[in-house]
Amino acid sequence: MTTSIQLDRMTRVEKLQTMEAIWDDLSHAEPAVESPAWHEAALQETGARVAAGQERIADWEMAKRELRMRFE
């Protein structure tokens, strides 16, 4: 099935909501998808920044609210 989305007619909020819906569907539908090798390195780098106090951990729901407020 191919779906055509007219991105140029969507607002930023609609685009973000669409991306979130797609990600939610993918994350529930295909749990066996293997992460690319570079993910491990990225996670290690982030962990090092958190340990050094250079990175702030944010609750995902709060982060989404902040992003929506910023881009609405």
Backbone as a printed PyTorch tensor [residue, N CA C, xyz], in Angstrom:
tensor([[[ 0.8480, -1.1810,  0.0000],
         [ 0.0000,  0.0000,  0.0000],
         [ 0.8840,  1.2310,  0.0000]],

        [[ 0.6030,  2.1370, -0.9040],
         [ 1.3380,  3.3870, -0.9680],
         [ 0.3920,  4.5240, -0.6160]],

        [[ 0.8300,  5.3680,  0.3040],
         [ 0.0310,  6.5100,  0.7140],
         [ 0.7760,  7.7730,  0.3480]],

        [[ 0.0800,  8.6950, -0.2790],
         [ 0.6840,  9.9710, -0.6460],
         [ 0.2550, 11.0220,  0.3730]],

        [[ 1.2270, 11.7160,  0.9240],
         [ 0.9600, 12.7650,  1.9070],
         [ 1.4160, 14.0880,  1.3130]],

        [[ 0.5430, 15.0560,  1.2980],
         [ 0.8990, 16.3630,  0.7570],
         [ 1.5130, 17.2000,  1.8770]],

        [[ 2.8120, 17.0270,  2.0730],
         [ 3.5120, 17.6900,  3.1650],
         [ 3.4290, 19.2050,  3.0770]],

        [[ 3.4350, 19.7340,  1.8720],
         [ 3.4070, 21.1910,  1.7160],
         [ 2.0930, 21.8070,  2.1910]],

        [[ 1.0650, 20.9920,  2.3630],
         [-0.2280, 21.4950,  2.8520],
         [-0.4160, 21.2880,  4.3500]],

        [[ 0.5190, 20.5910,  4.9820],
         [ 0.3990, 20.2990,  6.4130],
         [ 1.1010, 21.3680,  7.2380]],

        [[ 0.5220, 21.6510,  8.4040],
         [ 1.1940, 22.5520,  9.3420],
         [ 2.3190, 21.7920, 10.0270]],

        [[ 3.1890, 22.5070, 10.6830],
         [ 4.2760, 21.8650, 11.4250],
         [ 3.7100, 20.9180, 12.4890]],

        [[ 2.6530, 21.3620, 13.1630],
         [ 2.0370, 20.5240, 14.1980],
         [ 1.4880, 19.2430, 13.5840]],

        [[ 0.8190, 19.3440, 12.4360],
         [ 0.2890, 18.1560, 11.7750],
         [ 1.4140, 17.2110, 11.3540]],

        [[ 2.5190, 17.7590, 10.8870],
         [ 3.6570, 16.9320, 10.4940],
         [ 4.2300, 16.1910, 11.7040]],

        [[ 4.3920, 16.9030, 12.8220],
         [ 4.9220, 16.2650, 14.0280],
         [ 3.9670, 15.1870, 14.5370]],

        [[ 2.6760, 15.4660, 14.4980],
         [ 1.6970, 14.4640, 14.9360],
         [ 1.7300, 13.2410, 14.0380]],

        [[ 1.9110, 13.4490, 12.7430],
         [ 2.0040, 12.3390, 11.7920],
         [ 3.2500, 11.5070, 12.0670]],

        [[ 4.3860, 12.1950, 12.2890],
         [ 5.6260, 11.4770, 12.5960],
         [ 5.4710, 10.6620, 13.8700]],

        [[ 4.8340, 11.2470, 14.8760],
         [ 4.6400, 10.5340, 16.1430],
         [ 3.7550,  9.3080, 15.9450]],

        [[ 2.6940,  9.4370, 15.1440],
         [ 1.8030,  8.3110, 14.8870],
         [ 2.5340,  7.1970, 14.1330]],

        [[ 3.3530,  7.5730, 13.1640],
         [ 4.1140,  6.5780, 12.4110],
         [ 5.0990,  5.8670, 13.3340]],

        [[ 5.8280,  6.6400, 14.1540],
         [ 6.7920,  6.0310, 15.0610],
         [ 6.0970,  5.1000, 16.0560]],

        [[ 4.9470,  5.5320, 16.5710],
         [ 4.2090,  4.6970, 17.5130],
         [ 3.8160,  3.3790, 16.8580]],

        [[ 3.3430,  3.4430, 15.6240],
         [ 2.9580,  2.2310, 14.9050],
         [ 4.1660,  1.3330, 14.6550]],

        [[ 5.2590,  1.9180, 14.2040],
         [ 6.4600,  1.1240, 13.9250],
         [ 7.0220,  0.4790, 15.1880]],

        [[ 7.0010,  1.2120, 16.2840],
         [ 7.5930,  0.6860, 17.5070],
         [ 6.7760, -0.4610, 18.0940]],

        [[ 5.5020, -0.5290, 17.7750],
         [ 4.6710, -1.6300, 18.2650],
         [ 4.5690, -2.7780, 17.2610]],

        [[ 4.7070, -2.4760, 15.9970],
         [ 4.4670, -3.4780, 14.9670],
         [ 5.6850, -4.3440, 14.6690]],

        [[ 6.8900, -3.8240, 14.8670],
         [ 8.0830, -4.5620, 14.4580],
         [ 9.1520, -4.5730, 15.5570]],

        [[ 8.8850, -5.2790, 16.6450],
         [ 9.8680, -5.2760, 17.7370],
         [11.1730, -5.9810, 17.3870]],

        [[11.1960, -6.7680, 16.3260],
         [12.4040, -7.5130, 15.9770],
         [13.3600, -6.7270, 15.0790]],

        [[13.0450, -5.4770, 14.7850],
         [13.9190, -4.6710, 13.9350],
         [15.2250, -4.4160, 14.6740]],

        [[16.3240, -4.7260, 14.0360],
         [17.6330, -4.5630, 14.6580],
         [18.1410, -3.1320, 14.4850]],

        [[18.6720, -2.5510, 15.5560],
         [19.2250, -1.1980, 15.4950],
         [20.5270, -1.2010, 14.7140]],

        [[20.8010, -0.1070, 14.0050],
         [22.0830, -0.0090, 13.2980],
         [23.2480,  0.0290, 14.2910]],

        [[24.4190, -0.3700, 13.8350],
         [25.5950, -0.4410, 14.7070],
         [25.9560,  0.9110, 15.3120]],

        [[25.7230,  1.9920, 14.5730],
         [26.1150,  3.3090, 15.0810],
         [25.2910,  3.7300, 16.3000]],

        [[24.1250,  3.1020, 16.5210],
         [23.3080,  3.4460, 17.6910],
         [24.0700,  3.2120, 18.9920]],

        [[24.8050,  2.1110, 19.0780],
         [25.5390,  1.8070, 20.3120],
         [26.5520,  2.8990, 20.6170]],

        [[27.2850,  3.3480, 19.6000],
         [28.2770,  4.4110, 19.8010],
         [27.5950,  5.7070, 20.2360]],

        [[26.4620,  6.0250, 19.6180],
         [25.7350,  7.2440, 19.9810],
         [25.2380,  7.1740, 21.4210]],

        [[24.7440,  6.0090, 21.8330],
         [24.2830,  5.8430, 23.2110],
         [25.4380,  5.9680, 24.2050]],

        [[26.5890,  5.4190, 23.8670],
         [27.7570,  5.5280, 24.7430],
         [28.2100,  6.9830, 24.8700]],

        [[28.2020,  7.7200, 23.7590],
         [28.5790,  9.1370, 23.7950],
         [27.6180,  9.9290, 24.6650]],

        [[26.3310,  9.6670, 24.5080],
         [25.3320, 10.3620, 25.3180],
         [25.5010, 10.0090, 26.7920]],

        [[25.7250,  8.7340, 27.0890],
         [25.9460,  8.3150, 28.4700],
         [27.1380,  9.0110, 29.0970]],

        [[28.2010,  9.1840, 28.3220],
         [29.3920,  9.8820, 28.8210],
         [29.0760, 11.3430, 29.1060]],

        [[28.2860, 11.9880, 28.2340],
         [27.9130, 13.3970, 28.4630],
         [27.0220, 13.5270, 29.6900]],

        [[26.1120, 12.5800, 29.9000],
         [25.2560, 12.5970, 31.0840],
         [26.1100, 12.4490, 32.3380]],

        [[27.0410, 11.4960, 32.3230],
         [27.9120, 11.2530, 33.4760],
         [28.7780, 12.4700, 33.7860]],

        [[29.1490, 13.2260, 32.7460],
         [29.9870, 14.4110, 32.9350],
         [29.1650, 15.6620, 33.2730]],

        [[27.8230, 15.5150, 33.3180],
         [26.9650, 16.6560, 33.6280],
         [26.7800, 17.6050, 32.4560]],

        [[27.0810, 17.1530, 31.2520],
         [26.9680, 17.9950, 30.0660],
         [25.6600, 17.7750, 29.3130]],

        [[24.8730, 16.8360, 29.7610],
         [23.6320, 16.4810, 29.0660],
         [22.5230, 16.3870, 30.0880]],

        [[21.3550, 16.9150, 29.7560],
         [20.1980, 16.8920, 30.6380],
         [19.2480, 15.7850, 30.1970]],

        [[18.8110, 14.9750, 31.1400],
         [17.8330, 13.9330, 30.8490],
         [16.4500, 14.5340, 31.0270]],

        [[15.5940, 14.3470, 30.0140],
         [14.2440, 14.8960, 30.0700],
         [13.2330, 13.7720, 29.9280]],

        [[12.1430, 13.8930, 30.6430],
         [11.0220, 12.9780, 30.4950],
         [10.4720, 13.1200, 29.0800]],

        [[10.2170, 12.0080, 28.3980],
         [ 9.7850, 12.0420, 27.0010],
         [ 8.4790, 12.8150, 26.8230]],

        [[ 7.5150, 12.6140, 27.6990],
         [ 6.2400, 13.3320, 27.5830],
         [ 6.4550, 14.8320, 27.7520]],

        [[ 7.3150, 15.2160, 28.7060],
         [ 7.6030, 16.6350, 28.9100],
         [ 8.3450, 17.2120, 27.7030]],

        [[ 9.2690, 16.4650, 27.1630],
         [10.0180, 16.9230, 25.9880],
         [ 9.0770, 17.1420, 24.8090]],

        [[ 8.1300, 16.2350, 24.6040],
         [ 7.1700, 16.4060, 23.5110],
         [ 6.3270, 17.6530, 23.7140]],

        [[ 5.8750, 17.8990, 24.9620],
         [ 5.0890, 19.1040, 25.2370],
         [ 5.8950, 20.3520, 24.9420]],

        [[ 7.1570, 20.3720, 25.3710],
         [ 8.0270, 21.5330, 25.1240],
         [ 8.2250, 21.7670, 23.6420]],

        [[ 8.4500, 20.6950, 22.8860],
         [ 8.6240, 20.8360, 21.4360],
         [ 7.3620, 21.3310, 20.7640]],

        [[ 6.2170, 20.8050, 21.1820],
         [ 4.9490, 21.2500, 20.5890],
         [ 4.7100, 22.7300, 20.8820]],

        [[ 5.0020, 23.1720, 22.1010],
         [ 4.8120, 24.5910, 22.4370],
         [ 5.7560, 25.4570, 21.6170]],

        [[ 6.9630, 24.9820, 21.4030],
         [ 7.9660, 25.7530, 20.6820],
         [ 7.6100, 25.8990, 19.2050]],

        [[ 6.9890, 24.8730, 18.6220],
         [ 6.7620, 24.8720, 17.1810],
         [ 5.3080, 25.0630, 16.7520]],

        [[ 4.4250, 25.3390, 17.6700],
         [ 3.0090, 25.5760, 17.2850],
         [ 2.8390, 26.9810, 16.8070]]])
